[in-house]
């Protein structure tokens, strides 16, 4: 078996960089000019990400020919292991050029991985042969319910060990708790497809199915530094914030009569919960119809246009009366036609309805 590793990105592109197995771990050969190992940076960032994801401990040493006779402990490179991968790369470049005339050379590195077998190391870096990127049709089998279950597992102290901690983005819950987007989606994918999910199964980022479905489920995707600076907030406080809520003209008249209804309206507009209710209702009844008047808009207008006539309403617990930490269940929600929904909102605004 050759000691050289083949580096392929999650998108299937092969990197032009020389990486070899070593008795102590891995060797990343230096970059020189435009032709020798031009994908050095991408290769090093991939190595760091995949070692992180597999939870393999490692140390990095300068291994250029002039220093190979020096003790390893004296040529270890310091960097912040909790920094984003791109930041770590820059820190390593500064460390590997410290004390030299060059400040931008990308030199040969030894990545020590104590206790890790060559077989596991190869599988981690190259990826298991059976792992291929899943088509969008398979990824879209992940529902809001799967994502909510994944979020709850992580909040309860569980983990998705095949995925690295978040480096570039956070998926914020409605109370401001940051979670690793790929961990959330990986767990949801495992439940949806009944597989063991790995990073190579899907890509995360803007324009990818992963982020699209996480946002549909009500998570807020933000850059890592922005999420880290955002304080955790009390659920009741979030319900009363109006900054991102723009009521319609009709809703303004309701709010003037009863300001508490604004939190109810705002919560009902959250896309994740409404989508989950619609999915569950469709799974049970095979169609959407009004639970109050029984009007079936899909029969009258067709499945595509008709589904827009059915809205989701909180009916058991008035949102304005929810205590912090309240978890909405599907039994708290009803599918209503637009007419029935507006009548109930008017009753709430006039104080003609009391929460159960």
C-alpha positions in Angstrom: 0.0 0.0 0.0 1.4 3.4 -1.0 2.2 5.8 1.9 0.9 8.8 -0.2 -2.7 9.9 0.5 -5.2 11.1 -2.0 -7.0 14.2 -0.8 -10.5 14.7 -2.1 -12.8 17.5 -0.9 -16.4 17.0 0.2 -17.4 18.3 -3.3 -15.3 15.6 -5.0 -12.4 17.7 -6.2 -8.9 16.1 -5.8 -6.3 18.4 -4.3 -2.8 18.8 -5.8 -0.7 18.5 -2.6 1.6 15.8 -1.4 0.7 14.2 1.9 2.2 10.9 3.1 1.8 8.6 6.1 4.6 8.7 8.6 5.6 6.5 11.6 4.4 9.4 13.8 1.4 10.4 11.7 1.4 12.5 8.5 3.8 14.5 6.4 2.6 17.5 4.4 5.3 18.5 1.9 6.2 22.1 1.3 4.9 24.4 -1.4 7.4 25.8 -3.9 6.6 28.3 -6.7 3.4 27.8 -8.6 3.9 24.1 -9.6 4.9 22.2 -6.4 1.9 21.4 -4.2 -0.2 24.4 -5.2 -3.1 23.2 -3.0 -1.0 23.2 0.2 -3.3 25.5 2.1 -6.5 23.6 1.1 -4.7 20.4 2.0 -3.6 21.6 5.5 -7.1 23.0 6.3 -8.7 19.7 5.2 -6.3 17.7 7.4 -7.1 19.8 10.4 -10.8 19.6 9.8 -10.9 15.9 9.3 -8.7 15.2 12.3 -11.0 17.4 14.4 -14.0 15.6 13.1 -12.6 12.2 14.0 -11.5 13.6 17.4 -7.9 12.5 16.7 -5.4 14.4 18.9 -2.5 15.8 17.1 0.6 18.1 17.3 2.3 19.9 14.5 6.1 20.3 14.0 8.2 22.1 11.5 9.9 19.4 9.5 12.0 21.3 6.9 15.4 19.7 6.1 17.5 22.2 8.1 15.6 21.4 11.4 15.1 17.7 11.1 18.1 17.0 13.5 16.5 19.1 16.2 14.3 17.5 19.0 10.7 17.5 18.1 9.7 19.4 21.3 11.9 22.3 20.2 10.2 22.7 16.8 6.5 22.3 17.8 4.3 25.0 16.3 1.9 26.8 18.6 -1.6 27.7 17.5 -5.1 28.2 19.0 -6.9 24.9 18.5 -10.3 26.5 19.0 -9.8 29.0 16.2 -11.5 28.6 12.8 -9.4 26.5 10.5 -8.5 29.5 8.3 -7.2 31.3 11.4 -5.2 28.3 12.5 -3.6 28.1 9.1 -2.4 31.7 9.3 -1.1 31.1 12.9 0.9 28.1 11.7 2.4 30.0 8.8 3.6 32.7 11.2 5.0 30.1 13.6 6.8 28.1 10.9 8.5 31.3 9.6 9.4 32.8 12.9 13.1 33.8 13.1 13.6 33.4 9.3 14.0 36.0 6.6 10.8 34.7 4.9 7.4 35.5 6.4 5.2 33.7 3.9 6.9 30.4 3.0 4.7 27.3 3.4 7.1 24.6 4.7 7.1 20.9 5.2 5.2 19.8 8.3 5.0 16.7 10.5 1.6 16.2 12.0 1.9 13.7 14.9 -1.2 11.6 15.8 -0.2 9.5 18.8 -2.2 6.3 19.3 -3.8 6.4 15.9 -3.2 3.5 13.5 -2.2 4.1 9.9 -5.4 2.4 8.7 -7.7 4.7 10.7 -5.6 7.7 9.8 -6.0 6.9 6.1 -9.7 6.3 6.4 -10.1 9.6 8.3 -8.1 11.7 5.8 -9.2 10.0 2.6 -12.7 9.2 3.7 -14.3 5.8 3.7 -14.8 4.4 0.3 -18.5 3.9 0.8 -19.1 7.6 1.7 -20.3 9.6 -1.3 -22.1 12.9 -1.3 -25.8 12.3 -1.2 -28.1 13.8 -3.8 -30.4 16.7 -2.9 -33.4 14.4 -3.1 -32.1 12.3 -0.3 -31.0 15.2 1.8 -34.5 16.7 1.5 -35.9 13.7 3.3 -34.8 15.5 6.4 -37.9 17.1 7.9 -38.3 19.8 10.5 -39.2 17.1 13.1 -35.9 15.4 12.4 -34.0 18.7 12.9 -35.9 19.5 16.1 -35.0 16.1 17.5 -31.4 16.6 16.6 -31.4 20.0 18.3 -32.9 18.5 21.5 -30.4 15.7 21.6 -27.5 18.2 21.5 -29.2 20.4 24.1 -29.6 17.4 26.3 -25.8 16.8 26.2 -25.7 14.4 23.3 -23.2 14.6 20.5 -22.6 13.9 16.8 -19.0 12.5 17.1 -18.5 12.1 13.4 -18.7 15.9 12.9 -16.2 18.5 14.1 -17.2 21.4 16.4 -18.4 24.5 14.6 -15.5 26.5 13.1 -17.1 29.1 10.7 -20.9 29.2 11.5 -23.3 28.7 14.4 -26.9 27.5 14.2 -28.7 29.5 16.9 -31.8 28.2 18.7 -34.6 30.6 19.5 -33.0 31.2 22.9 -29.6 32.1 21.4 -27.8 28.8 22.1 -25.2 28.1 19.4 -24.9 24.7 17.9 -22.7 23.3 15.1 -24.8 23.3 11.9 -23.3 20.0 10.5 -23.8 18.3 13.9 -27.4 19.2 13.8 -28.0 18.2 10.2 -25.9 15.1 10.6 -28.0 13.8 13.4 -31.2 14.7 11.5 -29.9 12.9 8.5 -29.2 9.8 10.5 -32.8 9.7 11.8 -34.3 10.5 8.4 -32.3 7.9 6.3 -31.3 5.4 9.0 -27.6 5.7 8.2 -24.4 6.7 10.0 -23.8 10.1 8.7 -20.3 11.6 7.9 -19.1 15.0 6.7 -18.7 13.6 3.2 -22.4 12.9 2.9 -23.3 16.6 2.5 -21.9 20.1 2.3 -22.8 23.0 4.6 -22.8 26.6 3.6 -25.0 29.2 1.9 -26.9 27.8 -1.0 -26.6 24.2 0.3 -29.6 22.0 1.3 -28.2 21.7 4.8 -28.5 25.4 5.6 -31.7 25.8 3.8 -33.5 23.1 5.8 -31.9 24.3 9.1 -33.3 27.7 8.5 -36.7 26.4 7.5 -36.7 24.5 10.8 -36.3 27.9 12.7 -32.6 27.9 13.4 -30.7 31.1 12.7 -27.4 30.6 10.8 -24.8 33.3 11.7 -21.0 33.6 11.2 -19.1 32.1 14.2 -17.8 35.5 15.6 -21.3 37.0 15.4 -22.9 34.0 17.1 -20.2 34.0 19.9 -20.9 37.7 20.6 -24.6 37.3 20.8 -25.8 36.7 24.4 -28.3 34.0 25.3 -31.8 35.4 25.7 -34.8 34.5 27.7 -37.6 32.9 25.6 -40.2 35.3 26.9 -38.1 38.3 26.1 -37.7 37.0 22.5 -41.4 36.6 22.1 -42.0 40.3 23.0 -39.3 41.6 20.6 -40.9 43.4 17.6 -37.8 44.4 15.6 -38.1 41.6 13.0 -41.9 41.5 13.1 -43.9 43.6 10.5 -47.6 43.3 11.1 -50.1 43.6 8.2 -52.6 46.5 8.3 -55.3 44.2 9.6 -53.0 42.9 12.3 -52.2 46.5 13.4 -55.8 47.0 14.3 -55.8 43.9 16.4 -52.6 45.0 18.2 -54.0 48.4 19.0 -56.8 46.7 20.9 -54.6 44.1 22.6 -50.8 44.5 22.4 -50.3 41.0 23.8 -51.4 39.4 20.6 -48.2 40.6 18.8 -46.2 37.8 20.5 -48.9 35.3 19.4 -48.7 36.5 15.8 -44.9 36.6 15.7 -44.6 33.0 17.1 -47.1 31.7 14.5 -44.9 33.1 11.7 -41.9 31.1 12.8 -41.3 28.9 9.7 -40.0 25.8 11.5 -42.9 25.0 13.7 -45.5 25.7 11.0 -43.7 23.5 8.5 -43.5 20.7 11.0 -47.3 20.9 11.7 -48.1 20.9 8.0 -45.8 17.9 7.4 -47.4 16.0 10.3 -50.9 16.9 9.1 -50.1 15.8 5.5 -48.6 12.5 6.8 -51.7 11.7 8.7 -54.5 13.0 6.4 -52.7 13.0 3.0 -54.1 16.5 2.4 -54.4 19.9 4.0 -57.9 21.1 5.1 -59.3 23.5 7.7 -59.9 21.7 11.0 -62.7 24.1 12.0 -64.9 24.5 8.9 -63.5 21.5 7.0 -62.9 23.5 3.8 -60.5 21.7 1.5 -58.7 24.3 -0.7 -56.5 21.7 -2.3 -59.6 20.1 -3.8 -60.9 23.5 -5.1 -57.6 25.1 -6.2 -55.3 22.2 -6.6 -52.5 20.9 -4.3 -49.9 23.6 -5.1 -52.1 26.7 -4.9 -54.5 25.3 -2.3 -51.9 24.6 0.3 -51.3 28.3 0.6 -54.8 28.8 2.0 -54.1 26.7 5.1 -52.3 28.4 8.0 -51.1 27.2 11.4 -52.6 28.5 14.6 -51.7 28.1 18.3 -54.9 27.2 19.9 -54.3 25.4 23.3 -51.8 27.8 24.9 -52.0 31.5 23.9 -48.4 32.4 23.0 -48.5 35.5 25.2 -49.1 33.3 28.2 -46.3 30.8 27.5 -43.8 30.5 30.3 -40.1 30.5 29.6 -39.0 27.1 28.3 -42.5 26.2 27.0 -42.2 23.6 24.3 -44.9 23.7 21.7 -46.2 20.3 20.7 -48.2 19.4 17.5 -51.3 19.1 19.7 -50.9 22.9 20.5 -51.4 23.7 16.8 -54.3 23.6 14.3 -54.5 23.8 10.6 -57.0 26.5 9.6 -58.2 28.2 6.5 -57.4 31.9 6.3 -61.0 32.9 7.2 -61.2 30.8 10.3 -57.7 31.9 11.4 -58.6 35.6 11.1 -61.8 35.1 13.1 -59.9 33.5 15.9 -57.2 36.2 15.9 -60.0 38.9 16.1 -61.5 37.0 19.1 -58.1 36.9 20.8 -57.6 40.7 20.2 -61.0 41.4 21.6 -60.4 39.2 24.6 -63.3 36.9 23.7 -61.1 33.8 23.9 -59.2 32.5 26.9 -56.2 30.2 26.8 -56.7 26.6 27.8 
